[in-house]
Amino acid sequence: MEHIYQPYAQNDTSFDVVAAFSGLETTRKMTLFDQLMCGRTNAYRNTLKSIWPQSNDNDARKLEIILRARLDRLKRFS
């Protein structure tokens, strides 16, 4: 059997965490953001999983990177 390497983006196209986050209510967005920024990583991942049971650790990490990047951008313009 031959192993063919495929990047993450091609392997997991069934769930788009960024699109799902965009459509989320503001209070839930803030809950996830606050948990992440206060160092409550387990709570963040558990909340993510309760909102979207189909999400996985890669989705949690991807959303974390995006949220932290947005915060850094906001800090630079403040």
C-alpha positions in Angstrom: 0.0 0.0 0.0 1.3 3.4 -0.9 1.0 6.3 1.5 0.1 9.6 -0.1 0.7 12.7 1.9 -2.1 15.3 1.9 -2.1 18.5 3.9 -4.6 19.1 6.7 -6.7 21.4 4.7 -7.4 18.7 2.1 -8.0 15.9 4.7 -10.7 17.6 6.7 -13.1 19.6 4.7 -16.3 18.4 6.4 -16.3 21.0 9.2 -15.3 24.7 8.8 -14.6 26.0 12.3 -14.1 29.6 11.0 -17.4 29.7 9.2 -19.1 28.1 12.2 -17.6 30.7 14.6 -18.7 33.5 12.3 -22.3 32.4 12.6 -22.1 32.0 16.4 -24.0 34.2 18.8 -21.9 37.0 20.3 -22.2 35.7 23.9 -20.8 32.3 22.8 -18.0 33.9 20.9 -17.0 35.9 24.0 -17.2 32.8 26.2 -14.8 31.0 23.9 -12.5 34.0 23.6 -12.5 34.7 27.4 -11.7 31.1 28.2 -8.8 31.1 25.8 -7.3 34.4 26.9 -7.6 33.6 30.6 -5.6 30.4 30.1 -8.5 28.0 30.6 -7.6 25.8 27.7 -9.5 22.7 28.8 -12.6 24.8 29.3 -12.1 26.3 25.9 -11.8 22.9 24.2 -14.8 21.5 26.2 -17.0 24.4 25.3 -15.9 24.2 21.6 -16.8 20.5 21.7 -20.2 21.1 23.3 -21.1 23.8 20.7 -19.8 21.7 17.8 -19.6 18.0 18.6 -18.0 17.4 15.1 -15.0 19.6 15.9 -11.6 18.1 16.8 -8.4 19.3 18.3 -7.1 20.6 15.0 -10.3 22.8 14.8 -9.7 24.1 18.3 -6.1 25.0 17.5 -7.0 26.7 14.2 -9.6 28.9 15.9 -7.2 29.7 18.7 -4.6 30.9 16.2 -7.1 33.1 14.5 -8.4 34.6 17.7 -5.0 35.3 19.0 -4.0 36.9 15.7 -7.1 39.2 15.8 -6.2 40.2 19.3 -2.7 41.0 18.3 -3.9 43.2 15.5 -6.3 45.0 17.8 -3.5 45.7 20.3 -1.3 47.2 17.5 -4.0 49.7 16.5 -4.9 50.7 20.0 
